[in-house]
Amino acid sequence: MEKIHYISNEELTFERIDQIIKEGFKLALSDEAKNNITKCREYLDKKMETHDAPIYGINTGFGALYDKKISREDLGKLQKNLVMSHACGTGDEISSDIVRLMILLKIQSVSYGHSGVQLSTVERLVDFFNNDILPVVYQYGSLGASGDLSPLAHMCLPMLGLGEVNFKGEKISGAQLLEKMNWEPVSLKSKEGLALLNGTQFMSAHGVYLVLKARKLSQLADVISAVSLDGFDGRIEPFHDSVHQIRHHWGQIETARVMRFLLDGSELIKRPKVHVQDPYSFRCIPQVHGASKDSIKYVESVIKNEINAVTDNPTIFPDEDLVISAGNFHGQPLALALDNLCIAMAELGSISERRTYQLLAGKRGLPAFLVANPGLNSGFMIPQYTAASIVSRNKQLSTPASVDTIESSQGQEDHVSMGANAATKAFQVAENLERILAIELFNGSQALEFQHPAKSSPVIEGFVANYRNKVKFVENDKTMYDDIARSVEYLQEVVIDIPSK
């Protein structure tokens, strides 16, 4: 039986979006959404029949051309010209996951009845989603201020028979798509180009994808750090609940709880220790991982607001007879949040690499570089180099984009958010974090073997046993890039089940 998600005014959650994407839901417009869209469009059509005064972007030019009046017969052409002229993206194509989310979030945003789009236009976007028609959208081109103009223009070009799409394993032109689907090109009416292009769906699609990924990577960071902690013969005392309750930070308290759960039943963590303290990268896991958890939670709240919002311009209020030109398309809330997320993920990677480094030092019963015959074997020396290189790259990528602005449109758009750059940087940091954690697992699981026959907890031993189905214990030097790649695959596939408090 086909699974259908009905677009409505009901709040869209991360969990629901994850379900829609992973379980292959189709979209449909609820009666509520159809009524919202139709009511707003009919109001705007009636208004434009009698209204000659300038309304920005509806019967005027755009940006610095706001003072150029457009004749009534050219209002549709104005909107088509807008879409064509703004499709100036460049760089790599963004991932298909992000494009799917862009389409879903644009449908949601214009369905509240404040955007003035035609019902048939929204239905074409629904058709794109349901048929897995993914427009080619490029990484660079958005200032994150008048919305994500260039990426959204590329997303919408194929509806006009222009641009390109990825469809059924091949890249075809918008014209070819219309022919294959036996569709007529969408004929835009007044305001529609603006409604489609003004919006934050490039930034917010990245935000949704990254929140979902960061949640998992945060959990994996805890699990992998527990592997390393037992592999390093670390202490349990730094995770005692009382320590964290007197500092009050939710993320710190939660991380310590998770670590206690992960290590419950470990022989290694309980055995007497010679050392009285562990290095910060082990002892301060709750404080560092917890701070990143707090940041992820903050970013979730910002992105959740945005994906349930109207972010185009002008905004139409049929019941109040108002068409207001304002700035809901400005990406500053997202830019600040995505920069925060970027830093939070980079720090999870930074402390992970330090644990990897500590495991190689030949301490606490471990051989130097985690091989039984160091010298003849370089062992795990160079995976740490790789992790260090990626950590350094993440530091560079974590320079905030949101503190920058470049004037555009002859000064009319004199402050921009650069939120799109924050989004694409954060995407790279997330991929890099996954690699860093994979390298820590590669090292940590090797260290854990040297602590046997004493065992870690059932949870950790089970996690490592499953990992060993992909990556074997290293006896002597070998090529390791393929093991690192398989470690990344394992993290992408594994499902983490940590019970809530």
C-alpha angles and dihedrals in degrees: 000000000000115000115225131191113201116216108228143135089281112117114268111223133196090244092054093047090049089051093048092052100039097042096042099242118184120224129235132174114245119226086253092057093045091051092048092051096044095046093052094046093049090049092052094046091052092046094051091051091068106017117096100163114104117271111185115257093355100074098359136065122265134262110342088002091067090117094060111100118219122209119243093246091055098051094101093045089051090059094047090048089052093056094045097045095046096053094099101131123145141175127052123348112257119242122279089240091062093046091053090051092048091056093046093048094046090052090050094048098049093045096073091081101246100098106067098228124150117254089235091057093054090045089056089055088051089052090053092053095044094048093044091242104163118191117219106255124180131223100235133052109071124104090190092233115092082034121274093312102169100041092046090048089056089048091054102039095087091059085065093046092259136107123026140286137197105232130166094345099313139085113239136169123262089247091054090049093055090049093049093048094039090234131149116229115263111261106216121218129201116312094006098107090052092048090053097043102034104076143085099247096123091054096039094046088056088046094054093046092048096046090053091046094043091052090057095041090051090054091046090051089058094047095045092046088055089053090051093044093057090040087056092046090242131177129258098209096088088064096056109131095229091063092058099039090065091057094048101209110142096213093051093049091047094049092051090050091051092049091052089051093048093049097042109128096016115148090198097056092049100049119102116274130216093201119070097204140029125219116271093258087068103025095048098045091117093050097046101035089040094055089053090050089054090051093049089051091052092048090050090058093051095046092045090056091048098050090053094050143089107245106168130096141267096032118216125213107184095182091054096039090236134140107184128189107210139131114272088130093068109115100209096116090051095042093055092044095047091049088052091050091048091056093043092054093044090055092052087055094045095056091041091058090050090056089050089052093050092052092061099057098090094245134136097023095313122124118239110277090002099276127114094231108038116184096040084047123047088199116179096350097114102042085066089053088054092050091048091051092052092046089054090050090051090053089056092047091050094069100118117257092193094071090063129081134171122195114243141176093039093301098310089106096042099156122042130179102222084213092145090061089048088053097050092045091051089050090057092046091052092053090047092049090055089055093048092051090047090056091049090052089048089055099035095052090049090052092048091058090058090056092058142139081050107075136220120225122303089251094053095041089051092048092051093044090056089047090053088063085071105027123034130209111274114237100171138002115300138150106292106185091088091051089052090050091050089048089056090049090052092054091049093051103037119099115216118210111189112164117234119244 
